[in-house]
Amino acid sequence: MRSKAIVCFLFSGLIFCLSLSSLLADEIYTDEIYAEKCALCHGEDGKGTPTGIDFGAKDFTDAAWQATRTDDDFVNSITNGNPDNSNYLPFGDMLSEEEIKAMVPCVRAFAQ
Ligand code: HEC
């Protein structure tokens, strides 16, 4: 009787862990994406690294510049890059649509 209770306990623990890990898997870690894929050009502080600035990256902390760009502009540029600037690589193949959308508030946060 006791061992049945233990098996039952372990089983519900397993189910709990499985559902928890699938919940966590859906979470998007924008800080990690930024550090891994964006900071190289845009810098940890959003102002742009020397390489990024050389490529034509703007200062993300510049609120006046941010105001000239809509969220859709950002999603579009992150997804497709800039056809007029071959230094700006498209991320559409590297990040999912949800991840790209999640990066917009992350970029906006630098000017707040
Ligand atoms: C290889 C360097 C490089 C990397 C890596 C990079 N960017 Fe950029 N980014 C640029 C350059 C250069 C521009 C300016 C493009 C232009 O307007 O000509 C830019 C522009 C932008 C803009 C402004 C777009 C607009 O519509 O004005 C956003 C937002 C942006 N990047 C976000 C990101 C995010 C998010 C990542 C990481 C997923 C990233 N960038 C990674 C170089 C880079």
Backbone and ligand atoms as CSV (ligand in chain L), in Angstrom:
chain,resi,resn,atom,element,x,y,z
A,1,MET,N,N,0.839,-1.202,0.000
A,1,MET,CA,C,0.000,0.000,0.000
A,1,MET,C,C,0.877,1.256,0.000
A,2,ARG,N,N,1.927,1.203,0.813
A,2,ARG,CA,C,2.785,2.361,0.970
A,2,ARG,C,C,3.565,2.638,-0.338
A,3,SER,N,N,4.049,1.514,-0.925
A,3,SER,CA,C,4.838,1.703,-2.147
A,3,SER,C,C,3.969,2.271,-3.276
A,4,LYS,N,N,2.700,1.920,-3.268
A,4,LYS,CA,C,1.788,2.467,-4.275
A,4,LYS,C,C,1.705,3.992,-4.122
A,5,ALA,N,N,1.613,4.403,-2.854
A,5,ALA,CA,C,1.519,5.838,-2.591
A,5,ALA,C,C,2.790,6.547,-3.060
A,6,ILE,N,N,3.931,5.899,-2.850
A,6,ILE,CA,C,5.198,6.508,-3.276
A,6,ILE,C,C,5.255,6.613,-4.800
A,7,VAL,N,N,4.846,5.530,-5.469
A,7,VAL,CA,C,4.844,5.551,-6.933
A,7,VAL,C,C,3.926,6.671,-7.430
A,8,CYS,N,N,2.778,6.765,-6.800
A,8,CYS,CA,C,1.818,7.791,-7.177
A,8,CYS,C,C,2.426,9.186,-6.970
A,9,PHE,N,N,3.095,9.342,-5.846
A,9,PHE,CA,C,3.723,10.627,-5.532
A,9,PHE,C,C,4.798,10.983,-6.565
A,10,LEU,N,N,5.632,9.990,-6.879
A,10,LEU,CA,C,6.705,10.226,-7.850
A,10,LEU,C,C,6.127,10.552,-9.222
A,11,PHE,N,N,5.047,9.823,-9.557
A,11,PHE,CA,C,4.436,10.021,-10.866
A,11,PHE,C,C,3.874,11.437,-11.001
A,12,SER,N,N,3.194,11.900,-9.957
A,12,SER,CA,C,2.633,13.257,-10.075
A,12,SER,C,C,3.756,14.294,-10.084
A,13,GLY,N,N,4.856,13.972,-9.387
A,13,GLY,CA,C,6.022,14.858,-9.429
A,13,GLY,C,C,6.572,14.958,-10.839
A,14,LEU,N,N,6.608,13.797,-11.513
A,14,LEU,CA,C,7.127,13.760,-12.881
A,14,LEU,C,C,6.255,14.596,-13.814
A,15,ILE,N,N,4.937,14.407,-13.681
A,15,ILE,CA,C,4.000,15.162,-14.520
A,15,ILE,C,C,4.193,16.664,-14.269
A,16,PHE,N,N,4.335,16.994,-12.982
A,16,PHE,CA,C,4.513,18.404,-12.636
A,16,PHE,C,C,5.767,18.970,-13.299
A,17,CYS,N,N,6.886,18.226,-13.213
A,17,CYS,CA,C,8.146,18.683,-13.801
A,17,CYS,C,C,8.027,18.816,-15.308
A,18,LEU,N,N,7.352,17.832,-15.926
A,18,LEU,CA,C,7.217,17.881,-17.383
A,18,LEU,C,C,6.427,19.106,-17.814
A,19,SER,N,N,5.327,19.377,-17.104
A,19,SER,CA,C,4.524,20.521,-17.528
A,19,SER,C,C,5.266,21.822,-17.237
A,20,LEU,N,N,6.030,21.826,-16.151
A,20,LEU,CA,C,6.803,23.022,-15.829
A,20,LEU,C,C,7.860,23.279,-16.899
A,21,SER,N,N,8.564,22.224,-17.328
A,21,SER,CA,C,9.624,22.444,-18.307
A,21,SER,C,C,9.040,22.863,-19.652
A,22,SER,N,N,7.815,22.380,-19.989
A,22,SER,CA,C,7.267,22.820,-21.262
A,22,SER,C,C,6.819,24.273,-21.161
A,23,LEU,N,N,6.405,24.694,-19.968
A,23,LEU,CA,C,6.061,26.103,-19.770
A,23,LEU,C,C,7.296,26.973,-19.945
A,24,LEU,N,N,8.385,26.534,-19.329
A,24,LEU,CA,C,9.625,27.308,-19.393
A,24,LEU,C,C,10.172,27.363,-20.809
A,25,ALA,N,N,9.956,26.272,-21.565
A,25,ALA,CA,C,10.501,26.222,-22.924
A,25,ALA,C,C,9.865,27.301,-23.800
A,26,ASP,N,N,8.625,27.708,-23.455
A,26,ASP,CA,C,7.953,28.719,-24.261
A,26,ASP,C,C,8.407,30.136,-23.923
A,27,GLU,N,N,9.105,30.263,-22.826
A,27,GLU,CA,C,9.555,31.580,-22.412
A,27,GLU,C,C,10.676,32.063,-23.345
A,28,ILE,N,N,10.655,33.342,-23.669
A,28,ILE,CA,C,11.690,33.878,-24.558
A,28,ILE,C,C,12.638,34.737,-23.728
A,29,TYR,N,N,13.901,34.379,-23.751
A,29,TYR,CA,C,14.882,35.116,-22.958
A,29,TYR,C,C,15.520,36.200,-23.819
A,30,THR,N,N,14.905,37.377,-23.840
A,30,THR,CA,C,15.392,38.437,-24.718
A,30,THR,C,C,16.800,38.903,-24.326
A,31,ASP,N,N,17.098,38.883,-23.021
A,31,ASP,CA,C,18.434,39.319,-22.594
A,31,ASP,C,C,19.513,38.417,-23.184
A,32,GLU,N,N,19.197,37.100,-23.185
A,32,GLU,CA,C,20.176,36.156,-23.739
A,32,GLU,C,C,20.303,36.323,-25.238
A,33,ILE,N,N,19.178,36.489,-25.923
A,33,ILE,CA,C,19.228,36.680,-27.379
A,33,ILE,C,C,20.039,37.945,-27.679
A,34,TYR,N,N,19.762,39.007,-26.920
A,34,TYR,CA,C,20.467,40.268,-27.162
A,34,TYR,C,C,21.968,40.084,-26.969
A,35,ALA,N,N,22.338,39.445,-25.851
A,35,ALA,CA,C,23.766,39.264,-25.559
A,35,ALA,C,C,24.441,38.394,-26.617
A,36,GLU,N,N,23.727,37.381,-27.081
A,36,GLU,CA,C,24.319,36.441,-28.038
A,36,GLU,C,C,24.347,36.960,-29.465
A,37,LYS,N,N,23.259,37.632,-29.878
A,37,LYS,CA,C,23.107,37.922,-31.302
A,37,LYS,C,C,23.107,39.406,-31.658
A,38,CYS,N,N,22.971,40.278,-30.692
A,38,CYS,CA,C,22.795,41.690,-31.023
A,38,CYS,C,C,23.912,42.566,-30.461
A,39,ALA,N,N,24.411,42.212,-29.263
A,39,ALA,CA,C,25.367,43.076,-28.562
A,39,ALA,C,C,26.649,43.288,-29.365
A,40,LEU,N,N,26.974,42.323,-30.199
A,40,LEU,CA,C,28.169,42.413,-31.047
A,40,LEU,C,C,28.205,43.750,-31.803
A,41,CYS,N,N,27.072,44.175,-32.310
A,41,CYS,CA,C,27.000,45.434,-33.059
A,41,CYS,C,C,26.342,46.554,-32.248
A,42,HIS,N,N,25.319,46.194,-31.466
A,42,HIS,CA,C,24.564,47.241,-30.774
A,42,HIS,C,C,25.091,47.545,-29.376
A,43,GLY,N,N,25.997,46.709,-28.867
A,43,GLY,CA,C,26.608,46.956,-27.564
A,43,GLY,C,C,25.680,46.607,-26.413
A,44,GLU,N,N,26.274,46.239,-25.272
A,44,GLU,CA,C,25.487,45.915,-24.075
A,44,GLU,C,C,24.627,47.107,-23.668
A,45,ASP,N,N,25.098,48.318,-23.928
A,45,ASP,CA,C,24.383,49.528,-23.509
A,45,ASP,C,C,23.475,50.091,-24.607
A,46,GLY,N,N,23.415,49.410,-25.765
A,46,GLY,CA,C,22.522,49.845,-26.839
A,46,GLY,C,C,23.064,50.998,-27.679
A,47,LYS,N,N,24.210,51.541,-27.291
A,47,LYS,CA,C,24.740,52.699,-28.018
A,47,LYS,C,C,25.463,52.305,-29.305
A,48,GLY,N,N,25.791,51.013,-29.406
A,48,GLY,CA,C,26.498,50.546,-30.606
A,48,GLY,C,C,27.984,50.391,-30.338
A,49,THR,N,N,28.538,49.280,-30.773
A,49,THR,CA,C,29.977,49.047,-30.645
A,49,THR,C,C,30.655,49.767,-31.809
A,50,PRO,N,N,31.970,49.986,-31.735
A,50,PRO,CA,C,32.662,50.612,-32.872
A,50,PRO,C,C,32.345,49.896,-34.193
A,51,THR,N,N,32.323,48.558,-34.175
A,51,THR,CA,C,31.996,47.798,-35.396
A,51,THR,C,C,30.580,48.123,-35.846
A,52,GLY,N,N,29.625,48.083,-34.905
A,52,GLY,CA,C,28.224,48.343,-35.237
A,52,GLY,C,C,28.045,49.736,-35.819
A,53,ILE,N,N,28.671,50.727,-35.186
A,53,ILE,CA,C,28.540,52.115,-35.646
A,53,ILE,C,C,29.135,52.262,-37.050
A,54,ASP,N,N,30.264,51.573,-37.250
A,54,ASP,CA,C,30.903,51.536,-38.563
A,54,ASP,C,C,29.938,50.990,-39.622
A,55,PHE,N,N,29.153,49.990,-39.228
A,55,PHE,CA,C,28.183,49.363,-40.136
A,55,PHE,C,C,26.951,50.240,-40.343
A,56,GLY,N,N,26.777,51.261,-39.493
A,56,GLY,CA,C,25.624,52.146,-39.643
A,56,GLY,C,C,24.558,51.972,-38.573
A,57,ALA,N,N,24.881,51.273,-37.463
A,57,ALA,CA,C,23.895,51.072,-36.399
A,57,ALA,C,C,23.625,52.383,-35.671
A,58,LYS,N,N,22.350,52.583,-35.297
A,58,LYS,CA,C,21.955,53.793,-34.583
A,58,LYS,C,C,22.106,53.585,-33.077
A,59,ASP,N,N,22.073,54.709,-32.357
A,59,ASP,CA,C,22.149,54.678,-30.897
A,59,ASP,C,C,20.757,54.380,-30.336
A,60,PHE,N,N,20.594,53.181,-29.758
A,60,PHE,CA,C,19.273,52.785,-29.236
A,60,PHE,C,C,18.838,53.654,-28.055
A,61,THR,N,N,19.768,54.349,-27.401
A,61,THR,CA,C,19.388,55.183,-26.256
A,61,THR,C,C,18.855,56.553,-26.706
A,62,ASP,N,N,18.911,56.806,-28.033
A,62,ASP,CA,C,18.466,58.077,-28.583
A,62,ASP,C,C,16.942,58.044,-28.779
A,63,ALA,N,N,16.214,58.632,-27.813
A,63,ALA,CA,C,14.748,58.572,-27.830
A,63,ALA,C,C,14.181,59.272,-29.072
A,64,ALA,N,N,14.832,60.338,-29.524
A,64,ALA,CA,C,14.332,61.077,-30.688
A,64,ALA,C,C,14.385,60.185,-31.929
A,65,TRP,N,N,15.461,59.419,-32.066
A,65,TRP,CA,C,15.543,58.493,-33.201
A,65,TRP,C,C,14.508,57.381,-33.070
A,66,GLN,N,N,14.381,56.822,-31.849
A,66,GLN,CA,C,13.418,55.733,-31.622
A,66,GLN,C,C,12.020,56.181,-32.032
A,67,ALA,N,N,11.697,57.475,-31.739
A,67,ALA,CA,C,10.357,57.982,-32.026
A,67,ALA,C,C,10.067,58.013,-33.529
A,68,THR,N,N,11.112,58.023,-34.356
A,68,THR,CA,C,10.893,58.066,-35.806
A,68,THR,C,C,10.610,56.679,-36.370
A,69,ARG,N,N,10.778,55.619,-35.555
A,69,ARG,CA,C,10.603,54.247,-36.035
A,69,ARG,C,C,9.436,53.574,-35.315
A,70,THR,N,N,8.578,52.898,-36.060
A,70,THR,CA,C,7.463,52.185,-35.429
A,70,THR,C,C,7.919,50.778,-35.034
A,71,ASP,N,N,7.100,50.116,-34.197
A,71,ASP,CA,C,7.399,48.732,-33.811
A,71,ASP,C,C,7.451,47.844,-35.053
A,72,ASP,N,N,6.538,48.103,-35.999
A,72,ASP,CA,C,6.524,47.305,-37.228
A,72,ASP,C,C,7.796,47.511,-38.034
A,73,ASP,N,N,8.310,48.755,-38.038
A,73,ASP,CA,C,9.589,49.016,-38.722
A,73,ASP,C,C,10.670,48.121,-38.130
A,74,PHE,N,N,10.683,48.066,-36.790
A,74,PHE,CA,C,11.716,47.275,-36.105
A,74,PHE,C,C,11.579,45.787,-36.441
A,75,VAL,N,N,10.333,45.280,-36.342
A,75,VAL,CA,C,10.112,43.855,-36.639
A,75,VAL,C,C,10.571,43.574,-38.066
A,76,ASN,N,N,10.184,44.450,-38.973
A,76,ASN,CA,C,10.552,44.266,-40.371
A,76,ASN,C,C,12.070,44.306,-40.561
A,77,SER,N,N,12.749,45.269,-39.933
A,77,SER,CA,C,14.213,45.336,-40.138
A,77,SER,C,C,14.935,44.179,-39.481
A,78,ILE,N,N,14.472,43.757,-38.289
A,78,ILE,CA,C,15.162,42.634,-37.642
A,78,ILE,C,C,14.948,41.363,-38.487
A,79,THR,N,N,13.752,41.216,-39.030
A,79,THR,CA,C,13.452,40.019,-39.826
A,79,THR,C,C,14.183,40.018,-41.163
A,80,ASN,N,N,14.132,41.154,-41.854
A,80,ASN,CA,C,14.625,41.182,-43.232
A,80,ASN,C,C,15.933,41.937,-43.434
A,81,GLY,N,N,16.465,42.555,-42.383
A,81,GLY,CA,C,17.655,43.364,-42.551
A,81,GLY,C,C,17.305,44.619,-43.320
A,82,ASN,N,N,18.299,45.253,-43.892
A,82,ASN,CA,C,18.051,46.450,-44.685
A,82,ASN,C,C,18.617,46.195,-46.080
A,83,PRO,N,N,17.739,46.137,-47.088
A,83,PRO,CA,C,18.214,45.836,-48.448
A,83,PRO,C,C,19.247,46.854,-48.934
A,84,ASP,N,N,19.218,48.087,-48.361
A,84,ASP,CA,C,20.173,49.116,-48.790
A,84,ASP,C,C,21.458,49.084,-47.977
A,85,ASN,N,N,21.516,48.210,-46.972
A,85,ASN,CA,C,22.708,48.164,-46.125
A,85,ASN,C,C,23.059,46.694,-45.881
A,86,SER,N,N,23.972,46.168,-46.665
A,86,SER,CA,C,24.279,44.729,-46.599
A,86,SER,C,C,24.986,44.365,-45.297
A,87,ASN,N,N,25.394,45.383,-44.505
A,87,ASN,CA,C,25.994,45.096,-43.197
A,87,ASN,C,C,24.944,44.707,-42.175
A,88,TYR,N,N,23.672,44.960,-42.510
A,88,TYR,CA,C,22.634,44.593,-41.558
A,88,TYR,C,C,21.997,43.284,-41.973
A,89,LEU,N,N,22.377,42.239,-41.253
A,89,LEU,CA,C,21.935,40.893,-41.594
A,89,LEU,C,C,20.496,40.665,-41.161
A,90,PRO,N,N,19.717,39.948,-42.001
A,90,PRO,CA,C,18.365,39.569,-41.587
A,90,PRO,C,C,18.418,38.458,-40.539
A,91,PHE,N,N,17.535,38.543,-39.529
A,91,PHE,CA,C,17.504,37.516,-38.483
A,91,PHE,C,C,16.302,36.592,-38.640
A,92,GLY,N,N,15.552,36.764,-39.732
A,92,GLY,CA,C,14.349,35.967,-39.961
A,92,GLY,C,C,14.591,34.468,-39.939
A,93,ASP,N,N,15.784,34.031,-40.342
A,93,ASP,CA,C,16.079,32.590,-40.343
A,93,ASP,C,C,16.611,32.116,-39.006
A,94,MET,N,N,17.111,33.053,-38.195
A,94,MET,CA,C,17.769,32.663,-36.939
A,94,MET,C,C,16.849,32.750,-35.723
A,95,LEU,N,N,15.845,33.624,-35.816
A,95,LEU,CA,C,14.932,33.818,-34.692
A,95,LEU,C,C,13.504,33.588,-35.171
A,96,SER,N,N,12.646,33.119,-34.265
A,96,SER,CA,C,11.239,32.925,-34.634
A,96,SER,C,C,10.542,34.290,-34.643
A,97,GLU,N,N,9.348,34.302,-35.242
A,97,GLU,CA,C,8.566,35.539,-35.298
A,97,GLU,C,C,8.312,36.074,-33.884
A,98,GLU,N,N,7.997,35.153,-32.957
A,98,GLU,CA,C,7.715,35.551,-31.572
A,98,GLU,C,C,8.955,36.152,-30.939
A,99,GLU,N,N,10.112,35.545,-31.225
A,99,GLU,CA,C,11.358,36.063,-30.646
A,99,GLU,C,C,11.657,37.459,-31.187
A,100,ILE,N,N,11.446,37.643,-32.487
A,100,ILE,CA,C,11.726,38.956,-33.091
A,100,ILE,C,C,10.792,40.011,-32.489
A,101,LYS,N,N,9.512,39.659,-32.347
A,101,LYS,CA,C,8.565,40.608,-31.741
A,101,LYS,C,C,8.969,40.934,-30.312
A,102,ALA,N,N,9.484,39.927,-29.602
A,102,ALA,CA,C,9.883,40.136,-28.208
A,102,ALA,C,C,11.111,41.036,-28.109
A,103,MET,N,N,11.895,41.139,-29.196
A,103,MET,CA,C,13.100,41.972,-29.155
A,103,MET,C,C,12.767,43.461,-29.255
A,104,VAL,N,N,11.556,43.792,-29.761
A,104,VAL,CA,C,11.216,45.212,-29.941
A,104,VAL,C,C,11.171,45.966,-28.601
A,105,PRO,N,N,10.407,45.464,-27.583
A,105,PRO,CA,C,10.440,46.167,-26.286
A,105,PRO,C,C,11.832,46.189,-25.668
A,106,CYS,N,N,12.622,45.175,-25.989
A,106,CYS,CA,C,13.991,45.098,-25.480
A,106,CYS,C,C,14.824,46.262,-26.057
A,107,VAL,N,N,14.628,46.550,-27.347
A,107,VAL,CA,C,15.326,47.673,-27.995
A,107,VAL,C,C,14.768,49.001,-27.467
A,108,ARG,N,N,13.436,49.074,-27.344
A,108,ARG,CA,C,12.798,50.299,-26.834
A,108,ARG,C,C,13.286,50.648,-25.424
A,109,ALA,N,N,13.542,49.604,-24.622
A,109,ALA,CA,C,13.909,49.819,-23.219
A,109,ALA,C,C,15.199,50.645,-23.070
A,110,PHE,N,N,16.056,50.615,-24.081
A,110,PHE,CA,C,17.307,51.370,-23.981
A,110,PHE,C,C,17.065,52.879,-23.937
A,111,ALA,N,N,15.939,53.347,-24.499
A,111,ALA,CA,C,15.665,54.792,-24.536
A,111,ALA,C,C,14.701,55.222,-23.437
A,112,GLN,N,N,14.406,54.322,-22.488
A,112,GLN,CA,C,13.425,54.682,-21.444
A,112,GLN,C,C,14.100,54.981,-20.124
L,1,HEC,C1,C,26.347,42.632,-37.712
L,1,HEC,C2,C,25.948,43.733,-36.878
L,1,HEC,C3,C,24.543,43.708,-36.295
L,1,HEC,C4,C,23.978,42.744,-35.508
L,1,HEC,C5,C,24.628,41.465,-35.013
L,1,HEC,C6,C,22.643,43.218,-35.191
L,1,HEC,N1,N,22.408,44.421,-35.776
L,1,HEC,FE1,FE,20.723,45.530,-35.599
L,1,HEC,N2,N,21.505,46.920,-36.859
L,1,HEC,C7,C,22.760,46.858,-37.429
L,1,HEC,C8,C,22.924,47.964,-38.353
L,1,HEC,C9,C,24.177,48.255,-39.174
L,1,HEC,C10,C,21.719,48.698,-38.310
L,1,HEC,C11,C,21.336,49.939,-39.109
L,1,HEC,C12,C,20.643,49.442,-40.331
L,1,HEC,C13,C,20.255,50.564,-41.229
L,1,HEC,O1,O,19.307,51.275,-40.894
L,1,HEC,O2,O,20.894,50.703,-42.248
L,1,HEC,C14,C,20.848,48.009,-37.358
L,1,HEC,C15,C,19.569,48.421,-37.026
L,1,HEC,C16,C,18.773,47.827,-36.088
L,1,HEC,C17,C,17.493,48.321,-35.661
L,1,HEC,C18,C,16.804,49.567,-36.183
L,1,HEC,C19,C,16.025,49.159,-37.394
L,1,HEC,C20,C,15.213,50.264,-37.953
L,1,HEC,O3,O,14.157,49.937,-38.509
L,1,HEC,O4,O,15.587,51.427,-37.885
L,1,HEC,C21,C,17.019,47.458,-34.722
L,1,HEC,C22,C,15.693,47.566,-33.989
L,1,HEC,C23,C,18.002,46.420,-34.574
L,1,HEC,N3,N,19.068,46.675,-35.404
L,1,HEC,C24,C,17.880,45.373,-33.725
L,1,HEC,C25,C,18.772,44.308,-33.673
L,1,HEC,C26,C,18.543,43.120,-32.893
L,1,HEC,C27,C,17.326,42.878,-32.009
L,1,HEC,C28,C,19.619,42.311,-33.096
L,1,HEC,C29,C,19.853,40.913,-32.543
L,1,HEC,C30,C,18.813,39.942,-32.818
L,1,HEC,C31,C,20.520,43.010,-34.010
L,1,HEC,N4,N,19.948,44.210,-34.343
L,1,HEC,C32,C,21.740,42.523,-34.408
L,1,HEC,C33,C,23.730,45.912,-37.199
L,1,HEC,C34,C,23.541,44.754,-36.463
